[in-house]
Amino acid sequence: MSVKLVVLYTQPGDVAGFDEHYLGVHGPLVDKIPGLERWESARVVAAPDGGEQTYYRVAELYFSDPAALEAGLASEEGQATAGDFQAIAPPGSRMFVAAVED
Amino acid sequence: MSVKLVVLYTQPGDVAGFDEHYLGVHGPLVDKIPGLERWESARVVAAPDGGEQTYYRVAELYFSDPAALEAGLASEEGQATAGDFQAIAPPGSRMFVAAVED
């Protein structure tokens, strides 16, 4: 069963500074996580339900199964990425593991 | 620029009833939306940040560009899907449009 880490970033105070770090530093850290099959980054542009644009970015990291995700996050590269997340994620940002349905 | 509709469902009171409707009724409605390139459904299984497991499901509907998404949601099939979302989505569920980065 394929799984993904879903990362929801809330709105940063300094959007340009956040993007610069996210794209220039954080992305390359994600790329190095062992066992990562692929990842997708997206920027929220609208909230069609009429609610608040709570999140600024959505990132999803795909792994073949829960064990691969766990090993990837526990690796040195995974820990470096998690540390960088802690450093840049605006308050209220969240992280979930989700089982992908075929 | 590829875009996706990101749908975050909060925890349903009746998980079995929700899943039955979501998989048996809602999914087939999504399948019929014109212009939809693909969609992915995932069930949240953990919150590794130690926070609340706020969401129960994450669905993502992919379109080739913002115009295709808009047309798909405005179509009869899109409106039927939106109506069904209103009927089944637990309070606090959200919907965002996100620009997918290559």
N, CA and C atoms of all chains as a GROMACS GRO file, in nm:
protein
  612
    1MET      N    1   0.082  -0.119   0.000
    1MET     CA    2   0.000   0.000   0.000
    1MET      C    3   0.086   0.125   0.000
    2SER      N    4   0.073   0.202  -0.105
    2SER     CA    5   0.149   0.326  -0.119
    2SER      C    6   0.102   0.428  -0.013
    3VAL      N    7   0.196   0.500   0.043
    3VAL     CA    8   0.162   0.603   0.142
    3VAL      C    9   0.229   0.735   0.106
    4LYS      N   10   0.173   0.843   0.159
    4LYS     CA   11   0.236   0.972   0.136
    4LYS      C   12   0.236   1.054   0.264
    5LEU      N   13   0.338   1.137   0.276
    5LEU     CA   14   0.342   1.236   0.382
    5LEU      C   15   0.284   1.364   0.324
    6VAL      N   16   0.175   1.410   0.384
    6VAL     CA   17   0.108   1.531   0.337
    6VAL      C   18   0.147   1.646   0.430
    7VAL      N   19   0.210   1.748   0.374
    7VAL     CA   20   0.256   1.861   0.454
    7VAL      C   21   0.179   1.986   0.414
    8LEU      N   22   0.112   2.046   0.512
    8LEU     CA   23   0.031   2.166   0.488
    8LEU      C   24   0.099   2.284   0.555
    9TYR      N   25   0.145   2.379   0.476
    9TYR     CA   26   0.209   2.498   0.529
    9TYR      C   27   0.106   2.610   0.537
   10THR      N   28   0.096   2.672   0.652
   10THR     CA   29   0.010   2.790   0.664
   10THR      C   30   0.079   2.910   0.599
   11GLN      N   31   0.007   3.020   0.591
   11GLN     CA   32   0.057   3.141   0.524
   11GLN      C   33   0.181   3.197   0.596
   12PRO      N   34   0.291   3.212   0.523
   12PRO     CA   35   0.409   3.272   0.586
   12PRO      C   36   0.396   3.423   0.596
   13GLY      N   37   0.463   3.480   0.694
   13GLY     CA   38   0.463   3.626   0.708
   13GLY      C   39   0.537   3.689   0.592
   14ASP      N   40   0.651   3.632   0.557
   14ASP     CA   41   0.734   3.682   0.449
   14ASP      C   42   0.730   3.580   0.334
   15VAL      N   43   0.638   3.600   0.242
   15VAL     CA   44   0.615   3.502   0.137
   15VAL      C   45   0.739   3.483   0.049
   16ALA      N   46   0.801   3.592   0.008
   16ALA     CA   47   0.917   3.582  -0.080
   16ALA      C   48   1.032   3.510  -0.011
   17GLY      N   49   1.055   3.544   0.115
   17GLY     CA   50   1.162   3.479   0.191
   17GLY      C   51   1.133   3.331   0.213
   18PHE      N   52   1.006   3.299   0.240
   18PHE     CA   53   0.968   3.159   0.258
   18PHE      C   54   0.993   3.080   0.130
   19ASP      N   55   0.945   3.132   0.018
   19ASP     CA   56   0.959   3.061  -0.109
   19ASP      C   57   1.106   3.042  -0.146
   20GLU      N   58   1.185   3.144  -0.119
   20GLU     CA   59   1.327   3.135  -0.152
   20GLU      C   60   1.390   3.018  -0.076
   21HIS      N   61   1.360   3.009   0.054
   21HIS     CA   62   1.415   2.899   0.135
   21HIS      C   63   1.352   2.765   0.094
   22TYR      N   64   1.222   2.767   0.074
   22TYR     CA   65   1.150   2.642   0.043
   22TYR      C   66   1.202   2.581  -0.087
   23LEU      N   67   1.212   2.665  -0.189
   23LEU     CA   68   1.252   2.614  -0.320
   23LEU      C   69   1.403   2.591  -0.328
   24GLY      N   70   1.480   2.679  -0.262
   24GLY     CA   71   1.625   2.672  -0.277
   24GLY      C   72   1.694   2.579  -0.179
   25VAL      N   73   1.636   2.564  -0.060
   25VAL     CA   74   1.701   2.484   0.045
   25VAL      C   75   1.618   2.360   0.082
   26HIS      N   76   1.489   2.382   0.109
   26HIS     CA   77   1.407   2.271   0.158
   26HIS      C   78   1.388   2.163   0.050
   27GLY      N   79   1.353   2.205  -0.070
   27GLY     CA   80   1.333   2.110  -0.180
   27GLY      C   81   1.451   2.018  -0.201
   28PRO      N   82   1.572   2.072  -0.212
   28PRO     CA   83   1.690   1.986  -0.229
   28PRO      C   84   1.710   1.888  -0.112
   29LEU      N   85   1.669   1.926   0.010
   29LEU     CA   86   1.677   1.833   0.123
   29LEU      C   87   1.578   1.719   0.104
   30VAL      N   88   1.456   1.753   0.062
   30VAL     CA   89   1.354   1.649   0.037
   30VAL      C   90   1.404   1.550  -0.067
   31ASP      N   91   1.464   1.603  -0.174
   31ASP     CA   92   1.513   1.518  -0.283
   31ASP      C   93   1.607   1.407  -0.237
   32LYS      N   94   1.675   1.432  -0.125
   32LYS     CA   95   1.777   1.335  -0.079
   32LYS      C   96   1.724   1.227   0.013
   33ILE      N   97   1.595   1.235   0.052
   33ILE     CA   98   1.541   1.136   0.148
   33ILE      C   99   1.542   0.997   0.084
   34PRO      N  100   1.608   0.902   0.148
   34PRO     CA  101   1.616   0.768   0.091
   34PRO      C  102   1.477   0.701   0.086
   35GLY      N  103   1.450   0.631  -0.023
   35GLY     CA  104   1.324   0.559  -0.037
   35GLY      C  105   1.210   0.643  -0.091
   36LEU      N  106   1.235   0.774  -0.105
   36LEU     CA  107   1.130   0.861  -0.159
   36LEU      C  108   1.107   0.826  -0.307
   37GLU      N  109   0.983   0.795  -0.342
   37GLU     CA  110   0.954   0.759  -0.481
   37GLU      C  111   0.938   0.884  -0.568
   38ARG      N  112   0.864   0.980  -0.516
   38ARG     CA  113   0.848   1.108  -0.585
   38ARG      C  114   0.783   1.204  -0.487
   39TRP      N  115   0.790   1.331  -0.517
   39TRP     CA  116   0.717   1.426  -0.435
   39TRP      C  117   0.663   1.537  -0.521
   40GLU      N  118   0.558   1.598  -0.470
   40GLU     CA  119   0.487   1.700  -0.546
   40GLU      C  120   0.466   1.821  -0.456
   41SER      N  121   0.493   1.935  -0.512
   41SER     CA  122   0.476   2.059  -0.438
   41SER      C  123   0.371   2.144  -0.509
   42ALA      N  124   0.284   2.207  -0.434
   42ALA     CA  125   0.179   2.289  -0.496
   42ALA      C  126   0.153   2.411  -0.409
   43ARG      N  127   0.118   2.519  -0.475
   43ARG     CA  128   0.092   2.645  -0.406
   43ARG      C  129  -0.057   2.673  -0.411
   44VAL      N  130  -0.117   2.693  -0.295
   44VAL     CA  131  -0.261   2.718  -0.289
   44VAL      C  132  -0.291   2.855  -0.348
   45VAL      N  133  -0.386   2.858  -0.440
   45VAL     CA  134  -0.418   2.983  -0.508
   45VAL      C  135  -0.561   3.031  -0.481
   46ALA      N  136  -0.645   2.944  -0.425
   46ALA     CA  137  -0.784   2.984  -0.400
   46ALA      C  138  -0.849   2.888  -0.301
   47ALA      N  139  -0.956   2.935  -0.240
   47ALA     CA  140  -1.036   2.852  -0.151
   47ALA      C  141  -1.180   2.858  -0.202
   48PRO      N  142  -1.215   2.768  -0.297
   48PRO     CA  143  -1.346   2.777  -0.362
   48PRO      C  144  -1.464   2.752  -0.270
   49ASP      N  145  -1.437   2.704  -0.147
   49ASP     CA  146  -1.547   2.686  -0.053
   49ASP      C  147  -1.582   2.818   0.017
   50GLY      N  148  -1.509   2.926  -0.019
   50GLY     CA  149  -1.540   3.056   0.038
   50GLY      C  150  -1.477   3.080   0.175
   51GLY      N  151  -1.407   2.979   0.225
   51GLY     CA  152  -1.343   2.993   0.356
   51GLY      C  153  -1.207   3.060   0.345
   52GLU      N  154  -1.140   3.066   0.457
   52GLU     CA  155  -1.008   3.128   0.466
   52GLU      C  156  -0.906   3.049   0.384
   53GLN      N  157  -0.809   3.118   0.324
   53GLN     CA  158  -0.702   3.047   0.253
   53GLN      C  159  -0.598   3.005   0.357
   54THR      N  160  -0.637   2.907   0.434
   54THR     CA  161  -0.562   2.864   0.552
   54THR      C  162  -0.417   2.825   0.521
   55TYR      N  163  -0.401   2.754   0.410
   55TYR     CA  164  -0.270   2.700   0.377
   55TYR      C  165  -0.210   2.772   0.258
   56TYR      N  166  -0.078   2.780   0.260
   56TYR     CA  167  -0.007   2.846   0.152
   56TYR      C  168   0.053   2.743   0.055
   57ARG      N  169   0.100   2.632   0.110
   57ARG     CA  170   0.157   2.527   0.027
   57ARG      C  171   0.112   2.391   0.074
   58VAL      N  172   0.107   2.298  -0.020
   58VAL     CA  173   0.079   2.158   0.009
   58VAL      C  174   0.192   2.077  -0.055
   59ALA      N  175   0.262   1.998   0.024
   59ALA     CA  176   0.366   1.912  -0.031
   59ALA      C  177   0.330   1.768   0.000
   60GLU      N  178   0.356   1.678  -0.094
   60GLU     CA  179   0.327   1.538  -0.071
   60GLU      C  180   0.446   1.453  -0.111
   61LEU      N  181   0.491   1.370  -0.018
   61LEU     CA  182   0.607   1.284  -0.040
   61LEU      C  183   0.558   1.139  -0.044
   62TYR      N  184   0.582   1.074  -0.156
   62TYR     CA  185   0.530   0.938  -0.177
   62TYR      C  186   0.636   0.831  -0.149
   63PHE      N  187   0.590   0.727  -0.079
   63PHE     CA  188   0.674   0.611  -0.050
   63PHE      C  189   0.596   0.484  -0.085
   64SER      N  190   0.670   0.376  -0.110
   64SER     CA  191   0.604   0.252  -0.155
   64SER      C  192   0.517   0.190  -0.048
   65ASP      N  193   0.554   0.207   0.079
   65ASP     CA  194   0.477   0.147   0.188
   65ASP      C  195   0.513   0.217   0.319
   66PRO      N  196   0.437   0.191   0.426
   66PRO     CA  197   0.462   0.260   0.553
   66PRO      C  198   0.603   0.240   0.607
   67ALA      N  199   0.661   0.121   0.587
   67ALA     CA  200   0.796   0.096   0.639
   67ALA      C  201   0.898   0.185   0.568
   68ALA      N  202   0.881   0.204   0.438
   68ALA     CA  203   0.973   0.289   0.362
   68ALA      C  204   0.961   0.434   0.407
   69LEU      N  205   0.839   0.478   0.433
   69LEU     CA  206   0.819   0.615   0.481
   69LEU      C  207   0.887   0.632   0.617
   70GLU      N  208   0.865   0.537   0.705
   70GLU     CA  209   0.923   0.546   0.839
   70GLU      C  210   1.076   0.548   0.832
   71ALA      N  211   1.132   0.461   0.748
   71ALA     CA  212   1.278   0.455   0.735
   71ALA      C  213   1.331   0.584   0.673
   72GLY      N  214   1.258   0.637   0.575
   72GLY     CA  215   1.301   0.761   0.510
   72GLY      C  216   1.305   0.877   0.608
   73LEU      N  217   1.200   0.888   0.689
   73LEU     CA  218   1.195   0.999   0.784
   73LEU      C  219   1.297   0.982   0.896
   74ALA      N  220   1.328   0.856   0.930
   74ALA     CA  221   1.423   0.831   1.039
   74ALA      C  222   1.568   0.845   0.993
   75SER      N  223   1.590   0.847   0.863
   75SER     CA  224   1.727   0.855   0.811
   75SER      C  225   1.788   0.992   0.843
   76GLU      N  226   1.919   1.001   0.825
   76GLU     CA  227   1.989   1.129   0.849
   76GLU      C  228   1.931   1.238   0.760
   77GLU      N  229   1.905   1.204   0.632
   77GLU     CA  230   1.851   1.301   0.538
   77GLU      C  231   1.707   1.340   0.576
   78GLY      N  232   1.631   1.241   0.624
   78GLY     CA  233   1.494   1.268   0.668
   78GLY      C  234   1.493   1.361   0.789
   79GLN      N  235   1.587   1.336   0.879
   79GLN     CA  236   1.594   1.419   1.000
   79GLN      C  237   1.638   1.562   0.967
   80ALA      N  238   1.727   1.574   0.870
   80ALA     CA  239   1.770   1.708   0.826
   80ALA      C  240   1.652   1.783   0.765
   81THR      N  241   1.570   1.710   0.688
   81THR     CA  242   1.453   1.772   0.626
   81THR      C  243   1.351   1.812   0.732
   82ALA      N  244   1.330   1.724   0.831
   82ALA     CA  245   1.236   1.754   0.939
   82ALA      C  246   1.283   1.875   1.019
   83GLY      N  247   1.412   1.884   1.041
   83GLY     CA  248   1.467   1.998   1.114
   83GLY      C  249   1.446   2.128   1.038
   84ASP      N  250   1.464   2.120   0.906
   84ASP     CA  251   1.443   2.239   0.824
   84ASP      C  252   1.295   2.276   0.821
   85PHE      N  253   1.208   2.175   0.819
   85PHE     CA  254   1.063   2.201   0.827
   85PHE      C  255   1.032   2.279   0.954
   86GLN      N  256   1.086   2.231   1.066
   86GLN     CA  257   1.062   2.299   1.195
   86GLN      C  258   1.107   2.445   1.188
   87ALA      N  259   1.216   2.468   1.115
   87ALA     CA  260   1.272   2.602   1.109
   87ALA      C  261   1.189   2.697   1.022
   88ILE      N  262   1.128   2.642   0.915
   88ILE     CA  263   1.061   2.733   0.821
   88ILE      C  264   0.908   2.730   0.826
   89ALA      N  265   0.849   2.622   0.879
   89ALA     CA  266   0.703   2.609   0.872
   89ALA      C  267   0.635   2.714   0.960
   90PRO      N  268   0.546   2.795   0.903
   90PRO     CA  269   0.473   2.892   0.985
   90PRO      C  270   0.386   2.820   1.089
   91PRO      N  271   0.356   2.887   1.202
   91PRO     CA  272   0.274   2.825   1.305
   91PRO      C  273   0.142   2.771   1.250
   92GLY      N  274   0.103   2.654   1.296
   92GLY     CA  275  -0.021   2.594   1.250
   92GLY      C  276  -0.001   2.501   1.132
   93SER      N  277   0.121   2.497   1.076
   93SER     CA  278   0.150   2.403   0.967
   93SER      C  279   0.135   2.261   1.020
   94ARG      N  280   0.096   2.170   0.933
   94ARG     CA  281   0.068   2.033   0.978
   94ARG      C  282   0.131   1.928   0.888
   95MET      N  283   0.138   1.807   0.940
   95MET     CA  284   0.198   1.695   0.870
   95MET      C  285   0.115   1.570   0.899
   96PHE      N  286   0.074   1.503   0.794
   96PHE     CA  287  -0.008   1.382   0.810
   96PHE      C  288   0.050   1.269   0.724
   97VAL      N  289   0.029   1.147   0.768
   97VAL     CA  290   0.058   1.031   0.682
   97VAL      C  291  -0.075   0.981   0.630
   98ALA      N  292  -0.083   0.957   0.500
   98ALA     CA  293  -0.208   0.910   0.440
   98ALA      C  294  -0.183   0.789   0.352
   99ALA      N  295  -0.273   0.691   0.362
   99ALA     CA  296  -0.268   0.571   0.279
   99ALA      C  297  -0.337   0.601   0.148
  100VAL      N  298  -0.265   0.585   0.038
  100VAL     CA  299  -0.318   0.618  -0.094
  100VAL      C  300  -0.401   0.501  -0.145
  101GLU      N  301  -0.525   0.532  -0.188
  101GLU     CA  302  -0.612   0.427  -0.240
  101GLU      C  303  -0.594   0.411  -0.390
  102ASP      N  304  -0.595   0.288  -0.436
  102ASP     CA  305  -0.576   0.264  -0.581
  102ASP      C  306  -0.706   0.286  -0.657
  103MET      N  307  -0.011   2.526  -1.682
  103MET     CA  308   0.017   2.493  -1.544
  103MET      C  309  -0.092   2.402  -1.489
  104SER      N  310  -0.052   2.283  -1.448
  104SER     CA  311  -0.146   2.186  -1.392
  104SER      C  312  -0.198   2.235  -1.255
  105VAL      N  313  -0.325   2.214  -1.232
  105VAL     CA  314  -0.382   2.252  -1.102
  105VAL      C  315  -0.459   2.135  -1.042
  106LYS      N  316  -0.478   2.143  -0.911
  106LYS     CA  317  -0.557   2.038  -0.846
  106LYS      C  318  -0.650   2.100  -0.744
  107LEU      N  319  -0.764   2.034  -0.728
  107LEU     CA  320  -0.856   2.068  -0.621
  107LEU      C  321  -0.820   1.976  -0.504
  108VAL      N  322  -0.782   2.036  -0.392
  108VAL     CA  323  -0.744   1.959  -0.274
  108VAL      C  324  -0.861   1.963  -0.176
  109VAL      N  325  -0.914   1.847  -0.144
  109VAL     CA  326  -1.029   1.841  -0.054
  109VAL      C  327  -0.987   1.770   0.075
  110LEU      N  328  -1.005   1.840   0.187
  110LEU     CA  329  -0.968   1.786   0.318
  110LEU      C  330  -1.095   1.759   0.396
  111TYR      N  331  -1.120   1.632   0.425
  111TYR     CA  332  -1.238   1.594   0.503
  111TYR      C  333  -1.198   1.577   0.649
  112THR      N  334  -1.270   1.642   0.737
  112THR     CA  335  -1.246   1.621   0.880
  112THR      C  336  -1.305   1.485   0.922
  113GLN      N  337  -1.281   1.448   1.046
  113GLN     CA  338  -1.324   1.318   1.098
  113GLN      C  339  -1.477   1.306   1.099
  114PRO      N  340  -1.531   1.205   1.031
  114PRO     CA  341  -1.678   1.186   1.035
  114PRO      C  342  -1.722   1.122   1.167
  115GLY      N  343  -1.845   1.152   1.207
  115GLY     CA  344  -1.899   1.089   1.328
  115GLY      C  345  -1.917   0.940   1.306
  116ASP      N  346  -1.969   0.905   1.188
  116ASP     CA  347  -1.994   0.765   1.154
  116ASP      C  348  -1.898   0.727   1.041
  117VAL      N  349  -1.783   0.673   1.079
  117VAL     CA  350  -1.677   0.644   0.981
  117VAL      C  351  -1.724   0.543   0.876
  118ALA      N  352  -1.788   0.436   0.919
  118ALA     CA  353  -1.829   0.332   0.826
  118ALA      C  354  -1.933   0.386   0.727
  119GLY      N  355  -2.028   0.463   0.779
  119GLY     CA  356  -2.131   0.522   0.692
  119GLY      C  357  -2.071   0.622   0.595
  120PHE      N  358  -1.976   0.702   0.644
  120PHE     CA  359  -1.909   0.799   0.557
  120PHE      C  360  -1.836   0.728   0.445
  121ASP      N  361  -1.757   0.628   0.480
  121ASP     CA  362  -1.678   0.557   0.378
  121ASP      C  363  -1.768   0.488   0.275
  122GLU      N  364  -1.878   0.433   0.323
  122GLU     CA  365  -1.970   0.366   0.231
  122GLU      C  366  -2.021   0.465   0.127
  123HIS      N  367  -2.061   0.583   0.173
  123HIS     CA  368  -2.111   0.684   0.080
  123HIS      C  369  -1.998   0.740  -0.007
  124TYR      N  370  -1.885   0.766   0.058
  124TYR     CA  371  -1.773   0.826  -0.014
  124TYR      C  372  -1.725   0.735  -0.127
  125LEU      N  373  -1.706   0.609  -0.095
  125LEU     CA  374  -1.653   0.516  -0.196
  125LEU      C  375  -1.760   0.472  -0.295
  126GLY      N  376  -1.884   0.455  -0.247
  126GLY     CA  377  -1.988   0.401  -0.333
  126GLY      C  378  -2.064   0.504  -0.414
  127VAL      N  379  -2.076   0.625  -0.362
  127VAL     CA  380  -2.156   0.728  -0.429
  127VAL      C  381  -2.069   0.846  -0.474
  128HIS      N  382  -1.989   0.900  -0.382
  128HIS     CA  383  -1.913   1.022  -0.414
  128HIS      C  384  -1.805   0.995  -0.521
  129GLY      N  385  -1.731   0.888  -0.504
  129GLY     CA  386  -1.625   0.855  -0.601
  129GLY      C  387  -1.678   0.847  -0.743
  130PRO      N  388  -1.786   0.770  -0.766
  130PRO     CA  389  -1.841   0.762  -0.902
  130PRO      C  390  -1.886   0.898  -0.957
  131LEU      N  391  -1.930   0.990  -0.869
  131LEU     CA  392  -1.966   1.126  -0.916
  131LEU      C  393  -1.840   1.200  -0.962
  132VAL      N  394  -1.734   1.189  -0.883
  132VAL     CA  395  -1.607   1.255  -0.920
  132VAL      C  396  -1.559   1.204  -1.056
  133ASP      N  397  -1.568   1.073  -1.075
  133ASP     CA  398  -1.521   1.011  -1.200
  133ASP      C  399  -1.584   1.075  -1.324
  134LYS      N  400  -1.703   1.128  -1.308
  134LYS     CA  401  -1.777   1.181  -1.425
  134LYS      C  402  -1.747   1.327  -1.457
  135ILE      N  403  -1.670   1.396  -1.374
  135ILE     CA  404  -1.644   1.539  -1.396
  135ILE      C  405  -1.568   1.558  -1.527
  136PRO      N  406  -1.622   1.636  -1.620
  136PRO     CA  407  -1.553   1.655  -1.748
  136PRO      C  408  -1.420   1.730  -1.730
  137GLY      N  409  -1.320   1.687  -1.803
  137GLY     CA  410  -1.190   1.753  -1.798
  137GLY      C  411  -1.100   1.704  -1.687
  138LEU      N  412  -1.154   1.620  -1.599
  138LEU     CA  413  -1.072   1.566  -1.491
  138LEU      C  414  -0.965   1.473  -1.550
  139GLU      N  415  -0.839   1.501  -1.519
  139GLU     CA  416  -0.731   1.417  -1.573
  139GLU      C  417  -0.714   1.290  -1.490
  140ARG      N  418  -0.714   1.307  -1.359
  140ARG     CA  419  -0.706   1.193  -1.268
  140ARG      C  420  -0.738   1.245  -1.130
  141TRP      N  421  -0.770   1.152  -1.041
  141TRP     CA  422  -0.785   1.195  -0.902
  141TRP      C  423  -0.733   1.088  -0.810
  142GLU      N  424  -0.697   1.133  -0.690
  142GLU     CA  425  -0.635   1.044  -0.594
  142GLU      C  426  -0.704   1.061  -0.460
  143SER      N  427  -0.734   0.951  -0.398
  143SER     CA  428  -0.801   0.953  -0.270
  143SER      C  429  -0.708   0.887  -0.168
  144ALA      N  430  -0.698   0.945  -0.050
  144ALA     CA  431  -0.610   0.888   0.053
  144ALA      C  432  -0.675   0.904   0.190
  145ARG      N  433  -0.647   0.808   0.275
  145ARG     CA  434  -0.704   0.809   0.410
  145ARG      C  435  -0.592   0.840   0.510
  146VAL      N  436  -0.613   0.941   0.591
  146VAL     CA  437  -0.511   0.981   0.688
  146VAL      C  438  -0.500   0.874   0.795
  147VAL      N  439  -0.377   0.831   0.822
  147VAL     CA  440  -0.358   0.723   0.919
  147VAL      C  441  -0.275   0.767   1.040
  148ALA      N  442  -0.209   0.882   1.029
  148ALA     CA  443  -0.127   0.928   1.141
  148ALA      C  444  -0.097   1.076   1.128
  149ALA      N  445  -0.061   1.137   1.240
  149ALA     CA  446  -0.016   1.277   1.241
  149ALA      C  447   0.122   1.278   1.306
  150PRO      N  448   0.227   1.259   1.224
  150PRO     CA  449   0.362   1.245   1.282
  150PRO      C  450   0.415   1.370   1.350
  151ASP      N  451   0.345   1.482   1.334
  151ASP     CA  452   0.389   1.603   1.405
  151ASP      C  453   0.337   1.605   1.549
  152GLY      N  454   0.263   1.499   1.586
  152GLY     CA  455   0.216   1.488   1.724
  152GLY      C  456   0.087   1.565   1.750
  153GLY      N  457   0.037   1.634   1.647
  153GLY     CA  458  -0.086   1.711   1.662
  153GLY      C  459  -0.209   1.624   1.642
  154GLU      N  460  -0.322   1.688   1.644
  154GLU     CA  461  -0.451   1.623   1.627
  154GLU      C  462  -0.462   1.563   1.486
  155GLN      N  463  -0.530   1.449   1.473
  155GLN     CA  464  -0.553   1.392   1.340
  155GLN      C  465  -0.676   1.462   1.282
  156THR      N  466  -0.655   1.587   1.246
  156THR     CA  467  -0.762   1.679   1.207
  156THR      C  468  -0.845   1.625   1.090
  157TYR      N  469  -0.777   1.569   0.994
  157TYR     CA  470  -0.846   1.526   0.871
  157TYR      C  471  -0.853   1.374   0.863
  158TYR      N  472  -0.961   1.330   0.800
  158TYR     CA  473  -0.983   1.186   0.783
  158TYR      C  474  -0.945   1.140   0.643
  159ARG      N  475  -0.976   1.226   0.546
  159ARG     CA  476  -0.944   1.193   0.407
  159ARG      C  477  -0.889   1.314   0.335
  160VAL      N  478  -0.805   1.288   0.237
  160VAL     CA  479  -0.753   1.390   0.147
  160VAL      C  480  -0.782   1.342   0.005
  161ALA      N  481  -0.853   1.424  -0.072
  161ALA     CA  482  -0.879   1.389  -0.212
  161ALA      C  483  -0.818   1.499  -0.298
  162GLU      N  484  -0.762   1.459  -0.412
  162GLU     CA  485  -0.704   1.558  -0.503
  162GLU      C  486  -0.749   1.529  -0.644
  163LEU      N  487  -0.806   1.630  -0.706
  163LEU     CA  488  -0.859   1.618  -0.843
  163LEU      C  489  -0.772   1.704  -0.935
  164TYR      N  490  -0.711   1.640  -1.033
  164TYR     CA  491  -0.614   1.708  -1.121
  164TYR      C  492  -0.678   1.751  -1.254
  165PHE      N  493  -0.645   1.873  -1.292
  165PHE     CA  494  -0.689   1.928  -1.421
  165PHE      C  495  -0.568   1.988  -1.492
  166SER      N  496  -0.576   1.999  -1.625
  166SER     CA  497  -0.461   2.047  -1.703
  166SER      C  498  -0.429   2.193  -1.675
  167ASP      N  499  -0.530   2.273  -1.644
  167ASP     CA  500  -0.507   2.415  -1.619
  167ASP      C  501  -0.627   2.474  -1.544
  168PRO      N  502  -0.613   2.597  -1.495
  168PRO     CA  503  -0.722   2.657  -1.414
  168PRO      C  504  -0.856   2.664  -1.488
  169ALA      N  505  -0.852   2.689  -1.620
  169ALA     CA  506  -0.978   2.698  -1.695
  169ALA      C  507  -1.050   2.564  -1.698
  170ALA      N  508  -0.974   2.456  -1.713
  170ALA     CA  509  -1.035   2.322  -1.715
  170ALA      C  510  -1.095   2.288  -1.579
  171LEU      N  511  -1.029   2.327  -1.474
  171LEU     CA  512  -1.083   2.304  -1.338
  171LEU      C  513  -1.213   2.382  -1.322
  172GLU      N  514  -1.211   2.507  -1.361
  172GLU     CA  515  -1.329   2.591  -1.345
  172GLU      C  516  -1.447   2.535  -1.426
  173ALA      N  517  -1.419   2.495  -1.548
  173ALA     CA  518  -1.525   2.439  -1.634
  173ALA      C  519  -1.576   2.307  -1.576
  174GLY      N  520  -1.485   2.226  -1.525
  174GLY     CA  521  -1.525   2.097  -1.468
  174GLY      C  522  -1.616   2.115  -1.348
  175LEU      N  523  -1.580   2.208  -1.260
  175LEU     CA  524  -1.661   2.231  -1.140
  175LEU      C  525  -1.795   2.296  -1.175
  176ALA      N  526  -1.797   2.377  -1.281
  176ALA     CA  527  -1.920   2.447  -1.320
  176ALA      C  528  -2.015   2.356  -1.398
  177SER      N  529  -1.965   2.244  -1.446
  177SER     CA  530  -2.049   2.153  -1.526
  177SER      C  531  -2.157   2.089  -1.440
  178GLU      N  532  -2.255   2.029  -1.506
  178GLU     CA  533  -2.363   1.960  -1.434
  178GLU      C  534  -2.306   1.852  -1.341
  179GLU      N  535  -2.209   1.777  -1.393
  179GLU     CA  536  -2.148   1.670  -1.314
  179GLU      C  537  -2.068   1.728  -1.197
  180GLY      N  538  -2.000   1.840  -1.223
  180GLY     CA  539  -1.925   1.906  -1.116
  180GLY      C  540  -2.016   1.956  -1.006
  181GLN      N  541  -2.129   2.013  -1.046
  181GLN     CA  542  -2.225   2.064  -0.949
  181GLN      C  543  -2.288   1.951  -0.868
  182ALA      N  544  -2.312   1.838  -0.934
  182ALA     CA  545  -2.367   1.722  -0.862
  182ALA      C  546  -2.266   1.673  -0.758
  183THR      N  547  -2.138   1.675  -0.794
  183THR     CA  548  -2.032   1.632  -0.702
  183THR      C  549  -2.021   1.730  -0.586
  184ALA      N  550  -2.029   1.860  -0.616
  184ALA     CA  551  -2.020   1.963  -0.512
  184ALA      C  552  -2.138   1.950  -0.416
  185GLY      N  553  -2.257   1.922  -0.470
  185GLY     CA  554  -2.375   1.904  -0.386
  185GLY      C  555  -2.359   1.785  -0.294
  186ASP      N  556  -2.303   1.678  -0.347
  186ASP     CA  557  -2.281   1.559  -0.265
  186ASP      C  558  -2.175   1.585  -0.158
  187PHE      N  559  -2.072   1.663  -0.194
  187PHE     CA  560  -1.971   1.704  -0.095
  187PHE      C  561  -2.037   1.777   0.021
  188GLN      N  562  -2.124   1.874  -0.013
  188GLN     CA  563  -2.195   1.950   0.091
  188GLN      C  564  -2.273   1.856   0.183
  189ALA      N  565  -2.328   1.751   0.122
  189ALA     CA  566  -2.413   1.660   0.199
  189ALA      C  567  -2.333   1.570   0.293
  190ILE      N  568  -2.212   1.532   0.251
  190ILE     CA  569  -2.138   1.433   0.331
  190ILE      C  570  -2.021   1.488   0.410
  191ALA      N  571  -1.967   1.604   0.370
  191ALA     CA  572  -1.844   1.653   0.434
  191ALA      C  573  -1.870   1.693   0.578
  192PRO      N  574  -1.795   1.636   0.674
  192PRO     CA  575  -1.813   1.676   0.813
  192PRO      C  576  -1.775   1.824   0.831
  193PRO      N  577  -1.831   1.889   0.933
  193PRO     CA  578  -1.801   2.031   0.957
  193PRO      C  579  -1.651   2.056   0.966
  194GLY      N  580  -1.607   2.166   0.906
  194GLY     CA  581  -1.464   2.199   0.909
  194GLY      C  582  -1.388   2.144   0.790
  195SER      N  583  -1.454   2.061   0.707
  195SER     CA  584  -1.389   2.012   0.585
  195SER      C  585  -1.360   2.131   0.496
  196ARG      N  586  -1.253   2.120   0.416
  196ARG     CA  587  -1.210   2.234   0.335
  196ARG      C  588  -1.179   2.194   0.192
  197MET      N  589  -1.171   2.294   0.107
  197MET     CA  590  -1.147   2.274  -0.035
  197MET      C  591  -1.057   2.388  -0.084
  198PHE      N  592  -0.945   2.352  -0.147
  198PHE     CA  593  -0.851   2.451  -0.196
  198PHE      C  594  -0.814   2.420  -0.341
  199VAL      N  595  -0.782   2.523  -0.415
  199VAL     CA  596  -0.722   2.504  -0.548
  199VAL      C  597  -0.573   2.530  -0.533
  200ALA      N  598  -0.492   2.440  -0.587
  200ALA     CA  599  -0.346   2.457  -0.577
  200ALA      C  600  -0.281   2.439  -0.712
  201ALA      N  601  -0.184   2.526  -0.740
  201ALA     CA  602  -0.105   2.518  -0.863
  201ALA      C  603   0.008   2.419  -0.841
  202VAL      N  604   0.014   2.316  -0.924
  202VAL     CA  605   0.114   2.211  -0.908
  202VAL      C  606   0.245   2.255  -0.973
  203GLU      N  607   0.354   2.246  -0.897
  203GLU     CA  608   0.485   2.286  -0.951
  203GLU      C  609   0.554   2.167  -1.016
  204ASP      N  610   0.621   2.193  -1.126
  204ASP     CA  611   0.687   2.083  -1.198
  204ASP      C  612   0.823   2.049  -1.135
   0.00000   0.00000   0.00000
